Amino acid sequence: MLRTKGITKSYGDLQILKGIDLEITTGEVVSIVGSSGAGKTTLLQILGTLDTPDSGDVFIDDINPFTLSSKQLSAFRNQHIGFIFQFHQLLPEFTAIENIIIPALIKGLSQTDAKKDAMRLLEILGLEDRATHKPSELSGGEQQRVAVARSLINKPKVVFADEPSGNLDSQNSTELHELFFNLRNEFNQTFVIVTHNEELAKMTDRRLVMSDGLITN
């Protein structure tokens, strides 16, 4: 479902990625670990089409997104890719459900249908009674679950998560980690997770180690 061949990336004279080959199948939960500066986030940004490689190919469901026009790429990203960040990046002036439906509205779904889909996700995440609360009225764990729901609203092929539990306490981290696997079981959802959390990494189907711009295992 996701594969790369020979991905390289440099910033100036500093080579960050030195030839990444990777294959991930539908429904897999894969973690990427390694020391700071190993290239994890750069790789995740390229896989998520937020950055472009200097060389090499990325295929998501047999489509190379970097061959698309900028408009086509934006639509592809919106429809096929979900993102979860360390800091949830919810819009403070909007309620939980309003934050969740933004990608669906961009896709062209009606507000009625988008809210129906969002409420189903909130029910699965145990947040149906928090739908009309703004981020400031939610706990850190609740805010991150809203961000998870937002990442899933368009039924993406793959969700990329960058240190998703890095800003949470241990209890909320554990609940979030378990949530990823519940969602995989519910939706056959694919997750690629960059993390320093070894507990989460050990739970995943595969734990990939990055070092000096390469996957070393």
C-alpha positions in Angstrom: 0.0 0.0 0.0 3.0 2.3 0.7 6.4 1.8 -0.8 9.5 3.9 -1.4 12.6 3.3 -3.4 15.9 5.2 -2.9 14.6 8.2 -1.1 17.2 10.8 -0.5 17.0 14.3 1.0 19.6 17.0 1.7 19.4 20.5 3.2 22.4 22.4 1.8 25.5 20.2 2.4 23.8 18.1 5.0 22.3 14.8 3.7 19.4 13.8 5.9 18.1 10.7 4.0 20.6 8.5 2.2 18.5 6.0 0.3 15.3 4.8 2.0 13.6 1.6 0.7 10.4 0.8 2.5 7.2 -1.3 2.1 4.2 -1.1 4.3 1.0 -3.1 3.8 -2.6 -2.2 4.4 -3.6 -2.5 8.0 0.0 -2.4 9.4 0.9 -0.3 12.4 4.6 0.5 11.9 6.8 2.6 14.2 9.9 4.4 13.3 12.4 5.0 16.1 15.9 6.4 16.3 17.9 9.2 17.9 17.3 12.9 17.2 18.7 13.9 13.8 18.4 10.4 12.4 16.0 11.6 9.7 12.7 10.2 11.1 10.6 13.4 10.8 12.0 14.2 7.4 11.1 10.8 6.1 7.6 11.1 7.6 7.1 14.5 5.9 8.1 13.0 2.6 5.9 10.0 3.0 3.0 12.3 3.8 3.8 14.5 0.8 4.5 17.6 3.0 8.1 17.7 1.6 9.6 16.4 -1.6 12.6 14.0 -1.9 15.7 15.0 -3.9 15.6 11.6 -5.6 13.7 8.3 -5.3 10.1 7.3 -5.6 7.1 7.2 -3.2 4.0 5.2 -4.1 0.8 5.3 -2.1 -1.7 2.8 -3.4 0.4 2.6 -6.6 0.2 6.4 -7.2 3.3 8.5 -7.1 2.0 11.7 -5.6 5.0 13.7 -6.6 4.0 13.3 -10.3 0.7 15.2 -9.6 0.1 18.9 -10.1 0.1 21.0 -7.0 -3.8 21.1 -7.1 -4.0 17.4 -7.7 -1.5 16.8 -4.9 -3.5 18.8 -2.4 -6.6 16.8 -3.3 -4.7 13.5 -3.0 -3.4 14.5 0.4 -6.8 15.5 1.6 -8.5 12.4 0.5 -5.9 9.7 1.1 -3.6 10.8 3.9 -4.3 11.6 7.6 -1.9 13.4 10.0 -1.5 13.4 13.8 1.0 15.7 15.3 2.6 16.0 18.8 0.7 19.2 19.4 -2.8 18.5 18.2 -3.1 21.7 16.2 -6.8 22.1 16.7 -8.3 25.5 15.9 -9.2 27.1 19.2 -12.3 29.1 18.0 -14.0 25.9 16.7 -15.7 23.1 18.6 -14.5 19.5 18.6 -16.9 18.4 15.8 -16.1 21.6 13.8 -12.4 20.8 13.9 -13.0 17.2 12.8 -15.1 18.0 9.8 -12.8 20.6 8.2 -11.0 18.1 6.0 -14.3 16.6 4.9 -15.7 20.0 3.9 -12.5 20.7 1.9 -13.1 17.4 0.2 -16.6 18.6 -0.8 -18.8 16.6 1.6 -21.9 18.4 2.8 -21.9 19.7 6.4 -24.7 17.4 7.3 -22.9 14.2 6.1 -19.6 15.4 7.5 -21.1 15.9 11.0 -22.7 12.5 10.8 -19.4 10.9 10.0 -17.7 12.9 12.7 -20.2 11.9 15.4 -19.6 8.2 14.6 -15.9 8.8 15.1 -16.5 10.6 18.3 -18.7 7.8 19.6 -15.9 5.2 18.7 -13.5 7.5 20.6 -15.7 7.9 23.6 -16.1 11.6 23.0 -19.7 12.0 21.8 -20.6 14.2 24.8 -17.7 16.5 24.0 -18.7 17.3 20.4 -19.6 21.0 21.1 -16.7 21.7 23.4 -13.9 23.9 22.3 -10.3 22.7 22.7 -9.7 24.9 25.8 -12.6 22.9 27.4 -11.0 19.5 26.7 -8.1 17.7 28.5 -4.9 17.0 26.6 -5.9 13.4 26.0 -9.3 14.5 24.7 -7.8 17.1 22.4 -5.5 14.5 20.9 -8.4 12.1 20.3 -10.2 14.8 18.5 -7.1 15.2 16.3 -7.2 11.5 15.7 -10.8 11.8 14.6 -9.9 14.6 12.3 -7.2 12.5 10.7 -9.7 9.7 10.0 -12.7 11.7 8.8 -11.9 11.2 5.1 -11.1 7.5 5.5 -7.5 7.9 4.5 -5.3 5.1 3.1 -2.7 5.8 5.7 -2.3 8.0 8.9 1.1 9.4 9.7 1.7 10.3 13.3 4.7 12.3 14.5 5.3 11.8 18.3 1.6 11.6 18.8 1.9 10.9 22.6 4.9 13.2 23.2 2.8 15.8 24.9 0.7 13.4 27.0 1.0 12.0 30.5 1.6 8.2 30.8 -2.1 7.3 31.3 -3.3 9.3 28.3 -0.3 8.0 26.3 -1.3 4.4 27.0 -4.9 5.1 26.0 -3.8 6.7 22.8 -1.6 3.8 21.9 -4.4 1.3 22.5 -6.7 3.5 20.4 -4.4 3.1 17.3 -4.8 -0.7 17.4 -8.6 -0.5 18.1 -8.9 1.7 15.0 -6.8 -0.7 13.0 -9.1 -3.5 14.0 -12.2 -1.3 13.3 -11.2 0.2 10.0 -8.1 -1.8 8.8 -6.4 1.5 9.1 -2.6 1.8 8.3 -0.5 3.8 10.7 3.1 5.0 10.4 4.3 6.4 13.7 7.5 8.3 14.5 8.0 8.0 18.2 10.6 8.1 21.0 8.1 6.1 23.2 9.5 2.5 23.4 6.3 1.2 24.9 4.4 2.2 21.8 7.2 1.0 19.5 7.2 -2.4 21.0 3.4 -2.7 20.5 3.5 -2.1 16.8 3.6 -4.7 14.1 7.1 -3.6 13.0 9.6 -1.4 14.7 12.0 0.3 12.2 15.2 1.8 13.5 16.7 4.8 11.7 20.3 5.8 12.1 22.3 8.4 10.1 19.7 8.7 7.3 19.1 5.0 6.8 16.8 2.3 8.1 19.1 -0.1 9.8 16.9 -3.0 10.6 
